[in-house]
C-alpha cells in the first residue's frame, strides 16, 4: 500500500536536488504534491513529469510564501504536510563572509523555513493532524571545521527551530528535521568532486561509509518521517550522513 495515500504535501525547493527526489518519491507513494520553487521552468518540468503542482515562491519573501501556500492548499484541496527543502550554500569563513551573504543565507535557509511553517500550519491544523520535515544539515549538529559560517549558522538554527515548533504544534502535528551529510546535487558539485569528476577524497574521508549520498537516500529518510512509520517521533534531528557525526 502507498505510504502517503491521500496525503497533500508542499515541498519547497522541489525543482532540484533533495527536494526533487522527494517529490518523485512522494508521488510514487500516493501523495499529492505542490512544488514551491523560485525556478519556474524547472518546477514546471518536474511537476509535469510526476503529475504535481508547480507554484512560484521565494521562501525569503513573506508575501510570496503566503500567496504560494494558499495557492497550494487550494489546488490540492487542503494540506497535510510540508517538506522544507529550499536552501542555498555559502562556503566562506568568518573573514570573507559579507553581512549581505550572511543575511541572505539566513533569510533563505532559516527564515524561509519559519515563514513556510507559519503560513502552512493553520491549514494543516484544519485537517486535525500532519507532519513537517525540515532539511537541516549535519554541519548544524557538528561543523566540519573552519568555513561556511553563514550556512552552518542557518542550519543550526533550523535544528533549533524544529525543536521549538515541535513543542508548540504537538500533539497533532509532528515536526522533525533531517541532517544530511554531503549529497550529490548541483549545489554541492563544486566541492564533493574533483576537477576530474572523481569523488573528492578530502570529503569522503570524513564519512564512515567512505562516500557521499545520493538525493534519493535523503528522500527515503524524509518519507519515513512523513509517514506513519515514524508516528512516535517529533522534534528530532536525524543524521543521514554516512557516519560523519559519530566518527
ROBALUM-831211 format. One record per residue: chain; x, y, z of N, C-alpha, C, CB in turn. Coordinates in steps of 0.1 Angstrom, whole numbers. Glycine has a CB too. Example, Ala and Ser with C-alpha at 12.3 -4.5 7.8 and 13.67 -1.06 7.14 Angstrom:
! residues 2
SITE cadena    nx    ny    nz   cax   cay   caz    cx    cy    cz   cbx   cby   cbz
SITE      A   132   -57    78   123   -45    78   132   -33    78   113   -45    90
SITE      A   128   -22    71   137   -11    71   129     0    79   141    -6    57
! end
This chain:
! residues 247
SITE cadena    nx    ny    nz   cax   cay   caz    cx    cy    cz   cbx   cby   cbz
SITE      A     8   -12     0     0     0     0     9    12     0   -10     0    12
SITE      A     5    23    -8    12    35    -8    13    42     6     6    45   -19
SITE      A    24    45    10    26    50    24    20    64    26    40    50    28
SITE      A    18    72    15    13    85    17     0    87     9    23    95    12
SITE      A    -7    76     7   -20    77     0   -29    87     6   -27    63     0
SITE      A   -34    97    -2   -44   107     3   -37   119    10   -53   101    13
SITE      A   -24   119    12   -17   130    18   -15   141     8    -4   126    24
SITE      A   -15   154    12   -13   165     4    -1   173    10   -25   174     2
SITE      A    10   174     2    23   178     8    28   190    -1    33   167     9
SITE      A    33   200     6    41   211     0    56   207     1    38   225     7
SITE      A    63   208   -10    78   206   -10    84   219   -15    82   194   -18
SITE      A    91   226    -7    98   238   -11   112   233   -17   100   248     0
SITE      A   117   241   -27   129   237   -33   128   224   -41   140   236   -23
SITE      A   115   221   -45   113   208   -51   117   206   -66    98   205   -50
SITE      A   123   217   -71   127   216   -85   141   210   -87   127   230   -91
SITE      A   148   208   -77   162   203   -78   166   195   -65   172   214   -81
SITE      A   177   188   -67   183   181   -55   175   173   -47   189   192   -47
SITE      A   176   174   -34   168   166   -24   153   168   -26   173   169   -10
SITE      A   149   181   -28   135   184   -30   129   176   -41   133   198   -31
SITE      A   136   176   -53   131   170   -65   130   155   -63   140   173   -77
SITE      A   140   148   -56   140   134   -54   128   131   -44   153   129   -48
SITE      A   126   140   -35   115   137   -25   101   139   -32   116   147   -14
SITE      A   100   148   -41    88   150   -48    85   137   -57    88   162   -58
SITE      A    95   132   -63    93   120   -71    88   108   -62   105   116   -79
SITE      A    95   106   -51    92    95   -42    78    97   -36   102    94   -31
SITE      A    75   109   -32    62   111   -26    50   108   -35    61   125   -20
SITE      A    52   112   -48    42   109   -58    40    94   -60    45   116   -71
SITE      A    52    87   -60    52    72   -61    44    66   -49    66    67   -62
SITE      A    45    73   -38    39    67   -26    24    73   -24    47    71   -13
SITE      A    19    79   -34     5    82   -34     1    96   -29    -2    73   -25
SITE      A    11   105   -26     8   118   -22     5   128   -33    19   124   -13
SITE      A    -4   137   -31    -5   149   -40     6   159   -35   -19   156   -39
SITE      A    13   165   -45    25   173   -42    24   186   -49    38   166   -46
SITE      A    27   197   -41    28   210   -46    43   214   -45    19   221   -39
SITE      A    49   217   -56    63   221   -56    64   236   -56    71   215   -69
SITE      A    70   242   -46    72   256   -44    87   259   -47    68   261   -30
SITE      A    90   267   -57   104   270   -61   105   283   -68   109   258   -69
SITE      A   116   289   -67   119   301   -75   121   298   -89   131   309   -69
SITE      A   126   287   -93   129   283  -107   116   278  -113   140   272  -107
SITE      A   109   287  -120    96   284  -125    97   273  -136    90   296  -132
SITE      A   106   274  -145   107   264  -156   111   250  -150   118   268  -166
SITE      A   120   250  -141   125   237  -135   113   231  -127   137   239  -126
SITE      A   106   239  -120    95   234  -112    84   229  -121    89   245  -103
SITE      A    81   236  -132    71   231  -141    75   218  -147    68   241  -151
SITE      A    88   217  -151    93   204  -157    91   192  -148   108   206  -161
SITE      A    95   193  -136    93   181  -127    79   179  -123   102   183  -114
SITE      A    71   190  -122    57   188  -119    50   181  -131    50   202  -117
SITE      A    53   185  -143    47   178  -155    51   164  -155    51   185  -168
SITE      A    64   161  -151    69   147  -152    61   138  -142    84   147  -149
SITE      A    59   143  -130    53   134  -120    38   136  -117    61   136  -107
SITE      A    33   147  -123    19   149  -120    17   157  -107    11   137  -120
SITE      A    24   168  -106    23   176   -94    19   190   -97    37   176   -86
SITE      A    18   199   -88    15   213   -90    28   221   -88     4   218   -80
SITE      A    31   230   -97    42   239   -97    38   253   -93    50   239  -110
SITE      A    43   259   -83    39   272   -78    52   280   -75    31   271   -65
SITE      A    53   292   -81    64   301   -79    64   306   -65    64   312   -89
SITE      A    76   306   -59    77   310   -45    92   314   -42    72   300   -35
SITE      A    93   325   -35   106   329   -29   104   328   -14   110   344   -33
SITE      A   110   318    -8   108   315     6   112   326    15   114   302    10
SITE      A   121   335    10   126   345    19   116   357    19   140   350    15
SITE      A   106   357    11    96   368    10    83   364    16    94   372    -5
SITE      A    79   371    27    67   367    34    55   367    25    65   376    46
SITE      A    53   377    17    41   378     8    41   367    -2    41   392     1
SITE      A    53   364    -8    54   353   -17    50   339   -11    68   352   -23
SITE      A    55   337     1    52   325     8    37   324    11    60   324    21
SITE      A    31   334    16    17   334    20     9   331     8    13   347    26
SITE      A    12   337    -3     4   335   -16     6   321   -21     8   345   -26
SITE      A    18   316   -21    21   303   -26    15   292   -18    36   301   -27
SITE      A    15   293    -5     9   283     4    -6   282     2    13   286    19
SITE      A   -12   294     2   -26   295     0   -30   288   -14   -32   309     0
SITE      A   -22   291   -24   -25   285   -37   -23   270   -37   -15   292   -48
SITE      A   -13   265   -30   -11   251   -29   -22   244   -22     2   248   -22
SITE      A   -27   250   -11   -38   244    -3   -50   244   -12   -40   252     9
SITE      A   -53   254   -19   -65   255   -28   -64   244   -39   -67   269   -34
SITE      A   -52   243   -45   -50   234   -56   -52   219   -52   -36   236   -62
SITE      A   -47   216   -40   -48   202   -35   -60   199   -26   -36   199   -27
SITE      A   -68   210   -24   -80   208   -15   -77   206    -1   -87   196   -20
SITE      A   -66   212     4   -62   211    18   -47   208    19   -70   200    25
SITE      A   -42   206    31   -28   204    33   -25   195    45   -20   218    35
SITE      A   -17   185    43   -14   176    54     1   176    58   -17   162    49
SITE      A     9   183    51    23   183    55    32   192    46    29   169    54
SITE      A    44   194    51    54   202    45    67   195    45    55   216    52
SITE      A    75   197    34    89   194    34    97   207    30    93   182    24
SITE      A   104   212    40   112   224    37   126   221    32   113   233    50
SITE      A   127   220    19   140   216    12   147   228     5   137   205     3
SITE      A   140   240     4   147   251    -2   159   255     6   137   263    -4
SITE      A   170   258    -1   182   262     6   193   267    -4   187   251    15
SITE      A   202   275     2   214   280    -6   226   277     2   213   295    -9
SITE      A   237   276    -4   250   273     2   259   285     1   257   261    -5
SITE      A   266   289    13   276   299    13   288   292    20   272   312    21
SITE      A   300   292    13   311   283    19   323   292    23   315   274     8
SITE      A   320   305    27   331   313    31   332   313    46   330   327    26
SITE      A   344   316    51   347   317    66   343   331    71   361   314    69
SITE      A   346   333    84   341   345    90   348   357    84   345   344   105
SITE      A   360   357    80   367   369    75   362   373    61   382   366    74
SITE      A   357   363    53   353   365    40   338   366    37   359   355    31
SITE      A   330   364    48   316   364    47   311   378    49   309   354    57
SITE      A   305   384    39   300   397    40   286   397    47   298   404    26
SITE      A   283   408    53   270   409    60   258   405    51   267   422    66
SITE      A   260   409    38   249   406    28   248   391    26   252   413    15
SITE      A   259   384    24   259   370    22   253   363    35   273   364    19
SITE      A   257   367    46   252   361    59   237   363    60   259   367    71
SITE      A   233   375    57   218   378    59   210   370    48   216   393    57
SITE      A   215   369    36   208   362    26   207   347    29   214   364    12
SITE      A   218   341    34   218   327    37   208   324    49   232   323    42
SITE      A   208   333    59   198   331    70   184   333    64   201   341    81
SITE      A   182   343    56   169   346    51   163   334    43   169   358    41
SITE      A   171   327    35   165   316    27   165   303    36   174   313    15
SITE      A   176   300    42   176   287    49   168   286    62   190   283    52
SITE      A   169   297    70   163   297    83   149   304    83   172   302    94
SITE      A   150   317    79   137   325    79   127   319    69   140   339    76
SITE      A   132   314    58   123   308    48   116   296    54   131   304    36
SITE      A   123   288    61   117   276    68   106   281    78   128   268    75
SITE      A   110   291    86   100   296    95    87   302    88   106   307   103
SITE      A    89   309    77    78   316    70    69   305    65    83   325    59
SITE      A    74   294    59    66   284    53    58   277    64    74   274    45
SITE      A    64   274    75    57   267    86    46   276    91    67   264    97
SITE      A    49   289    93    40   299    99    27   300    90    46   312   100
SITE      A    30   300    76    18   301    67    10   288    66    24   305    54
SITE      A    17   277    66    11   264    64     5   258    76    21   255    57
SITE      A    10   260    88     5   253   100   -10   255   102    12   259   112
SITE      A   -16   266   100   -31   267   101   -39   258    92   -36   281   100
SITE      A   -34   256    80   -40   247    70   -39   233    74   -34   249    56
SITE      A   -27   229    80   -26   215    85   -34   213    97   -11   213    88
SITE      A   -35   223   106   -43   221   118   -58   219   115   -41   234   127
SITE      A   -62   225   104   -76   223   100   -79   208    97   -80   231    88
SITE      A   -69   201    93   -71   186    89   -70   177   102   -60   182    79
SITE      A   -66   183   113   -65   176   125   -52   170   129   -75   164   125
SITE      A   -44   167   119   -30   162   121   -22   163   109   -30   147   126
SITE      A    -9   162   110     0   163    99    15   163   103    -3   176    91
SITE      A    23   165    93    38   164    95    45   176    89    43   151    90
SITE      A    56   179    94    66   189    89    80   183    90    65   203    96
SITE      A    87   183    79   101   178    78   109   190    73   102   165    70
SITE      A   119   194    81   128   205    77   142   199    73   130   215    88
SITE      A   148   203    62   161   199    59   171   208    65   163   199    43
SITE      A   178   203    75   189   210    82   202   205    76   188   207    98
SITE      A   211   201    83   224   197    78   232   190    89   232   208    71
SITE      A   241   181    86   250   175    95   259   186   102   258   165    89
SITE      A   262   196    94   271   207   100   263   215   110   276   216    89
SITE      A   250   214   110   242   221   120   243   214   133   228   222   116
SITE      A   247   201   133   250   193   145   264   193   149   245   179   143
SITE      A   273   193   139   288   192   142   295   198   129   293   178   145
SITE      A   300   210   130   307   216   118   319   208   115   311   230   121
SITE      A   322   208   102   334   200    97   347   207   100   332   198    82
SITE      A   346   220   103   359   227   105   356   242   102   370   222    97
SITE      A   367   250   100   365   264    96   358   265    83   379   271    96
SITE      A   351   276    82   344   279    69   329   277    70   350   271    58
SITE      A   322   282    59   308   281    58   300   286    70   304   266    55
SITE      A   305   297    75   299   302    88   284   305    87   307   314    93
SITE      A   280   311    76   266   315    74   258   303    72   265   324    62
SITE      A   262   293    64   255   281    62   253   273    75   262   272    51
SITE      A   264   271    82   264   264    95   254   271   105   278   263   101
SITE      A   255   284   106   246   291   115   231   289   111   249   306   115
SITE      A   229   290    98   215   288    93   209   274    96   214   291    78
SITE      A   218   264    94   213   250    95   212   247   110   222   241    88
SITE      A   221   252   118   220   250   133   207   256   138   232   256   140
SITE      A   203   268   132   191   274   135   178   266   131   190   288   128
SITE      A   179   259   120   168   250   116   166   239   126   171   244   102
SITE      A   177   233   131   176   223   141   169   228   153   190   217   145
SITE      A   173   240   158   167   246   170   152   249   167   174   258   175
SITE      A   149   255   156   136   259   152   127   247   152   136   266   138
SITE      A   132   236   146   124   223   146   120   219   159   132   212   139
SITE      A   129   219   169   125   215   183   115   224   189   138   215   191
SITE      A   117   237   187   107   247   193    93   245   187   112   261   190
SITE      A    92   244   173    79   242   167    73   229   170    81   244   152
SITE      A    81   219   172    76   205   175    69   206   189    87   195   176
SITE      A    74   214   198    67   215   211    54   223   210    77   222   221
SITE      A    55   233   201    43   242   200    31   235   193    47   255   193
SITE      A    35   228   183    24   222   174    20   208   178    29   221   160
SITE      A    26   202   188    22   189   193     9   190   200    33   183   203
SITE      A     1   179   201     4   166   196     0   162   182    -2   156   206
SITE      A    -7   171   176   -13   167   163    -4   169   151   -26   175   161
SITE      A     6   178   152    15   179   141    29   176   145    15   194   135
SITE      A    35   166   139    48   162   142    58   170   133    50   146   139
SITE      A    69   174   140    79   183   133    93   177   135    78   198   138
SITE      A    99   173   125   113   168   126   122   174   116   112   152   124
SITE      A   135   172   117   145   176   108   154   165   103   153   188   113
SITE      A   158   166    91   168   156    86   181   164    84   163   150    72
SITE      A   192   158    88   205   164    88   215   157    78   212   165   102
SITE      A   215   160    65   223   153    56   238   156    57   219   157    42
SITE      A   246   146    53   260   149    51   261   154    36   268   136    53
SITE      A   273   151    30   275   156    16   266   148     7   290   154    12
SITE      A   258   155    -1   248   149   -10   252   154   -24   234   152    -6
SITE      A   251   145   -34   255   149   -48   243   156   -54   259   137   -56
SITE      A   244   170   -54   234   178   -61   242   189   -68   224   184   -50
SITE      A   234   197   -76   241   208   -83   247   218   -74   230   215   -92
SITE      A   241   220   -62   246   229   -52   260   225   -46   236   231   -41
SITE      A   262   212   -45   274   207   -39   285   202   -48   271   196   -29
SITE      A   282   202   -61   291   196   -71   305   201   -71   285   197   -85
SITE      A   306   214   -68   319   220   -69   329   216   -58   318   235   -68
SITE      A   324   210   -47   334   206   -37   333   191   -34   331   213   -24
SITE      A   323   183   -38   323   169   -34   330   161   -45   309   164   -33
SITE      A   333   167   -57   340   160   -67   352   169   -71   331   158   -79
SITE      A   363   162   -76   375   168   -81   372   174   -95   387   159   -81
SITE      A   382   182  -100   381   187  -113   380   176  -123   393   196  -116
SITE      A   385   164  -120   384   153  -130   371   146  -129   396   143  -127
SITE      A   363   150  -119   350   144  -118   349   132  -108   345   139  -131
SITE      A   360   129  -101   361   118   -91   356   123   -78   375   112   -90
SITE      A   351   114   -69   348   118   -55   359   125   -49   342   106   -47
SITE      A   357   136   -42   368   143   -35   372   135   -23   363   157   -31
SITE      A   385   130   -22   389   122   -11   389   130     2   403   116   -13
SITE      A   391   143     1   391   152    13   377   152    20   395   166    10
SITE      A   367   150    12   353   149    17   349   135    21   343   153     6
SITE      A   352   125    13   348   111    16   355   106    28   350   102     4
SITE      A   367   111    31   375   106    43   368   110    56   388   113    43
SITE      A   358   119    56   351   123    68   340   113    71   346   137    66
SITE      A   337   104    62   325    96    64   328    81    66   316    97    52
SITE      A   322    75    76   325    61    78   322    52    66   317    56    91
SITE      A   312    56    59   308    48    47   317    51    35   294    50    43
SITE      A   325    61    36   335    64    25   330    69    12   343    52    23
SITE      A   318    76    13   313    81     1   303    92     4   306    70    -8
SITE      A   298   100    -6   287   109    -4   274   103    -8   290   122   -12
SITE      A   263   109    -4   250   104    -6   244   108   -19   241   108     5
SITE      A   234   101   -24   226   105   -35   213   111   -29   222    92   -44
SITE      A   206   120   -37   194   126   -32   183   117   -28   189   136   -42
SITE      A   182   106   -35   172    96   -32   174    90   -18   172    85   -43
SITE      A   186    89   -13   188    83     0   182    93    11   203    81     3
SITE      A   183   106     8   177   115    18   162   115    16   183   129    15
SITE      A   157   114     4   143   113     2   136   102    10   139   112   -13
SITE      A   143    91    11   138    79    18   137    82    33   147    67    16
SITE      A   146    90    38   145    94    52   134   104    55   159   100    57
SITE      A   132   113    45   121   122    46   108   115    45   123   133    35
SITE      A   107   105    37    95    97    36    92    91    49    96    87    25
SITE      A   102    85    55   100    78    68    94    88    79   113    73    73
SITE      A   100   100    79    95   110    89    81   116    86   105   121    91
SITE      A    77   115    73    64   120    69    53   109    70    65   124    54
SITE      A    58    96    70    48    85    70    44    82    85    54    73    63
SITE      A    34    73    86    30    68    99    40    59   106    17    61    98
SITE      A    50    55    98    61    46   104    69    53   115    70    41    93
SITE      A    69    67   115    76    74   125    66    81   134    85    85   118
SITE      A    54    75   137    43    81   144    46    85   158    32    72   144
SITE      A    57    80   164    60    84   178    73    92   178    61    72   187
SITE      A    76    99   167    88   107   167    85   122   163    98   101   156
SITE      A    89   131   172    88   145   169    99   152   176    74   150   173
SITE      A   104   163   169   114   172   175   128   167   173   112   174   189
SITE      A   130   156   165   143   150   163   151   157   152   142   135   161
SITE      A   164   156   153   173   160   142   180   147   138   184   171   146
SITE      A   176   141   127   180   128   122   192   129   113   169   120   115
SITE      A   204   124   117   216   125   109   214   114    98   229   123   117
SITE      A   216   118    85   216   109    74   229   113    67   203   110    64
SITE      A   240   108    73   253   114    69   265   104    68   257   124    80
SITE      A   261    92    65   271    82    63   281    80    74   279    86    51
SITE      A   277    84    86   286    82    98   296    93   101   294    70    96
SITE      A   294   105    95   303   116    98   302   121   112   301   128    89
SITE      A   290   122   118   289   129   131   292   119   142   275   134   132
SITE      A   294   106   140   298    98   151   312    93   151   289    86   151
SITE      A   320    96   140   333    90   140   344   101   137   335    80   129
! end
